[in-house]
Amino acid sequence: MLADLDALMQSRGIDTVIVPMHEQMHASFRWLARGAKITRGYAVKMAGRAPVLVTYPMEREEAQATGLEVHLVHEFTSRVDDYEELYANMLRQLGSGPHLAFFGNVPVHLYLGIIESLEVRGWRVHRARGEDLIQLARKRKEPWEIEAIRDVGRRTEEVVDGVRSLLREVERGCAMTLGDLKRFVSQEIARLGLIEDHETILSQGRDAGVPHSRGDASAPVRLSVPLVLDIFPADQTSGYFFDMTRTFCIGPIPDALARVHQDVLEAFTRVRDAVRPGTPAASYQALVCDSFESKGYATLRSHPKTFEGYVHGLGHGVGLDIHEKPSFSLAQHDPIEEGDVIAIEPGLYFPDREIGVRIEDTFVVTATGVETLCRGGYGLTPRE
């Protein structure tokens, strides 16, 4: 939330935050600049004030469409490549105090010199030492952001429903490859106004036992093995992501797979029902480790180098990046707060046994718990 950024800036004595954008859109700029459709510019946030957008004449109308206060670079410098003069004049004219901070994705070779020059001119540039205030401020979502993510979820569910239908055709004897399923997913994502930022995870059998294996597109869809579908598209316009995973099995379900699936679903349900604002995110990773370890599975807590059992973290925040705060890592100290949007995704993996199961939903944290942004069932058969 923008109010969280003000509090973070004030607690660190920062007068102004600048997020430059040089040709490549990134989440921090998109968030502060309200999704401005420009290729180059600067989002400037002074403590207690609305963001200001500084851009170039060719894109002035796109910048103005955001509703933010807009200035053109030429108001502050006659040489558009003189960044030191641009920043110094821009900050003075906008009324900034002396303490600055830069965040976002910037050319390091360029900004090392810019920061040095600004400090020679009397500005003090904040050394974040790995802390990203924009990322921390984006953690809790505004109501309109939650609705944007919910809408991406609705369309994502539509794609998953289509995969369920195709798997039922395979069950009835229709020959199909994983590549056929992947092409369908990609086409549906595009048709629904979404972007496949990275290739959707769609793997089966042994590959399903390696969490981020994309699978063998040439392989025919097989009976009686798990098929993991992990889909995480973003909206083409807003940039907000959604994340969900389902594990399917067509044909007779082996008893070993059914047991593993039941244990993953139990862990998932325990966390979903336990999450409350004001608690440490890491406590839920510990809860899942407790659940799995009590059943004899290895976890990263009990066996840090294991490739079998529970081999990853419980989840992550979701927003303009697919992985945001909070982190559920046992080594982190992120709190769960009302307004967080989180993905919960426990899983168990045994590649040599051709078993891999993951269940994932995206939730919004409310005052009393969590509300799911997914509606689909969790059963192994594509009818559930």
N, C-alpha and C positions, 0 to 999 in steps of 0.2 A: 504494500500500500504506500502511496506517496507520503502520507503522514508519517509512516515508519521511517522513510528516508530523511525527513526533517529531523526526527528525533535522533537518528544515527549521526547525522551531520553535526547537530548541536552538541551531542555528547563527546564528539571528537574535536570540537572547535573548528570545524570546516565551514568556511563562508560560502564557497561555491564548488559545485561538482560539474565537470565538463565531460561529456561523452562524445568524442569525435566519431564520425563515420566517413571512412575513406573507401568508397566504392562497394563495400561489402556490408550488407545489413546484418546486424546481430541483435540479440535479444535486449541488451541493455539500452541501445539506442532506440529500438522499436518501442520499448516500454515508455521511456521518457518522452519521445517525440510523437506519441500516439499513432504509431504506424505510418509516419510520413513517407510518402512514396517518392523519395529522393535518392540520389546516388551519392551525394556528398553533402555534408553539413555538420552542425555541432548542436547538440542538445545541452543547454546550460541551465542548471538548477541552483538557484540561490536559496539559502535556508529561509523557510517561511514564505516563499514566493512560488508561483506557478512556473513550470519550465518555460524557457524561451528557446526558440529555434532560430539558428543563424544558418543561412544557406546562400546559394548562388542564384543569379538572376534567372537562368534558364528554368529553374524549378520553383520559382517564387509562388506560383499559384498552387502547386501541389503542397507546398509547405503551409500556405494560408488555409488550405482545406482542413487542416488539423484543428483549427480554432485557437491555436497557441499564438502568443505574441511572436512576430516574425521580423527578423532583421536580415539585411543582405550583407555579405562579406565586405562589399565596397564601401559600406558606411564606416568601416573601421580601418581599412588599409587600401592603398592604391595598387599594391602588389599582392595578388592572391596567393602567391607561394611564400610570402613572408609571414610565417606562422607566429613568430615572436611578436611582431608588431600587431598582427591581428588579435592575438589573445590579450596583449597588454592594453590596447585601446578598447577592445570589446569589454573587458572586465571593468575598466575605469568608467566607461560611459554607461554601463548597466548598473554601476554602483556597488560593485563587489568589494567585500573586505579582502584582506591580504592573504588569507589561507585558502589554497586551492587543492582540489583532488581530481585526478584523471582516472576514468574507468572505461571499460569497453575493450574492443579489439583494435589496437593501434599498431602502426609500424614501429617496432622498438627502436630501430636505428634512427628514425626521425625524431621520436619523442624524447629520447635521451638528451639530444641537443636542445630541443625546445624547453625542456624542464630546466636544464642548466642555464639557458639564456634568461628565462623568466626569473629565476632566483637571483641572477646578477642584477636584474632590474628591480629587485626588492620584493617579489612575490615569494610566498612560502608554499612549497608543494608537499602535500601529505604523502608519507611513505606508508602504504597500506600493509606491507609485509604479508601478502597473501589474502588479506581480507577484502572482499568485494562488497561494498556497501549497497550497490545497486542490486546485486543478487540477494542480499539479506532483506532489502526492502521489498523485493518482488515475491518473497516467500508467502506472505498472507495476501490473498486475492480479494479484490473488490467484487461486489455482487455481479457487475457486468462481466467481469472476467470469468467468474464461475459459470455464468450462463453461456458464454462463448465456448468454454470447455465442454459443457453439457451438450451443446449442439454438435460439436465434433464427435462426441461420444455416440450421439444418436445415429450419425452417419456411419461411424465405425461399426456399430452393431448391425447396420444394414449390410455392410460388406461381409461380416461374420455369418449372418443369416444365409447369404448367398453361398458361402463355403459349406455350410451345413447341408444345403440343398444338393450341392455337387457331390458331397460325400455319400448322401443317401442314394444318388444315382450309381456310384461305384458299388455300394452295397447290393444294388439290384443287378449288378453284372456289367456295368458300363466301364470300359477300360479308360484310365486316365493317369497322367503322370503328375508328379509334383509341379513340374513346369506349367502344366495346364492350369493348376490351381493358382500358381503364382501370377500367371498372366491375367487370370480372372480378377485376382485381388488388385493388381496394378490398374487394370482398366476401370474397375469399380471405384477405386480411390480417386482417380482422375475425374470420372463421370460425376462424382458427388462433390466436386470442388475442393478436394483435399490434395495434399502433396505427400508422396512417399519419400520422406527425407532420407531415410536409409532403407535398404532392401528389407521387406517384411521377412520375419523368421518363420519358415514353414519347413519343418523337418520331421523325419519319422525314424522309428527303430533306433539303431545305434546313434544316429545323428541327434535324435531327440534327447539323448543322454548327455549331450554337450550343450550347455545352455544357449550359446549364441551361434550355434551352427546354422547356416542358412539352408542346409539340406542339398540333396542331389536332384537338380531339376529334371534330369533325364529318367529318374527312377519311377517305375509305376507305383501308384498308391497301393499299399499293401494292407492285407487283412490282419487283424489280431496283433497289431503293434501300435504303440502310441504315435499320434501325429500332433505335434505342438504347433499352434498358430499364435504367434506373438506379433501383434499389429499395433503400430504407433504413428498414425498419420497426423499431419498438421493442417489447419485450415489455410487455404491458399491466400486469403486476404488478411485475416487477423494474426496468423502465425501461431495460434495456440494449438498445443498438442493434446493427444489423448493416448492412453496406453491400456491395452487389455490383452490377456492371454487365455486361451482355452486349450485343453488337451482332449483330443478325440480318439476313438478307436472304433473301426468298423469291423463287422464280423464278430465271431466269438471273442469275448474279453478274457484273457488269461487271468487266473486267480492272483498271480503275483502282481500284475499290473493293477488289478482292482484294489488290492490291499494298499499299494503305494499311493494310488489316487485317493483312497479314503483317508489316509494319513495326511496327505497334503491338504485336502479339503478341511479336515479337522483343524489343522494349524491355521489355515486361512480364516476359518470361522471364528476361532478363539481370538485372533488378533482383531478382526473386524468388530467383534462384540466388545472388546476390551478398550479400544482406543478412546481416550478422553483428552481434551485440551488441558494444558498445564502439566503434562507428564513428559518425561524424556523419551524421545524417539527410540533411543537405543534399548529402552526397557522392553520394547516389543520384539526386537531382534533376539533379546535374551529369552523372551517367552517362547518364541518359535524354536530356538535351540533347546530349551527345556523339553518341549513337546517331542521333538525328533529324537533327542538323546535318550529320553525315557523309553523309546521304542527300539533302541539299539542302533540308530543311524548315526553315522559320523557327521559332524558339523564343522564349520570353520573355527568354531570356538574350541571344540574338543580335539580336532585334528586340523590345524591351520593349513596343511599342504594337501589335504584330501582332494581327489577328483571324483569321489563318489559320495553320495548322500546329499547333504545340504551344503552347496558349494558357493553360495553367493549371499548378498545382503537381502534383507526383507523387502526393501522398496525405496522410494524416493519421491520428492516433490515433482509435480508436473505443471508446466505453464508454457512460457515462450521458449523454453528449452525442454527437451524430453526428460532430462535429469536436472532437477533443481533442489533447493533446500525444501524440507529438511532431509538430512541424511539419517538413515537408521543404523549406521555403523556403530559397533560397540566402542570404537575409538573416538567418536564424535559426541558432542554435547548439545545437539539441536533439540529445542523443545517442540512439542506438538502444540499448535495454537489454533484457535478458532479462525477459520478462513483459509487455512492451509488446504491445498489440493494435493492428495497423495496417492501413489500407486502402491498397493500391497501385493506382493508376488512370491509367496513361498514356493519351493520346488524341491524335488528329490530326483537324483540322477544316477543311473547305473549303466553306462554305455556298453560294457561287456555283456550285460544281460538284455540289451536292446530295450531299456526302460528309461524314460524321462518324462516327468510330469511337472507342469507348472500351472498355477491358477492365479490370475491377476485381474483386479478391478481397479478403477480409479474412483476415489472418494473425495468428498469435501468434508472437512472437519467442522462440526457444529458445536453449539454450547453443551450438548449432551452426549455426543459421540460422533458417528460418521454417517453420512448419507451417500449411498452408492449412486454413481453416475452411469452405471451399466444396468441393463435389465435382463441379460441373457442368463440361462442356467449354467450349471457347472458340470453336468454329467458327462461321462465319457462318450456316450453314443450321440451322434449328431442330431438325434431327435429331441434331446433334452436341452 
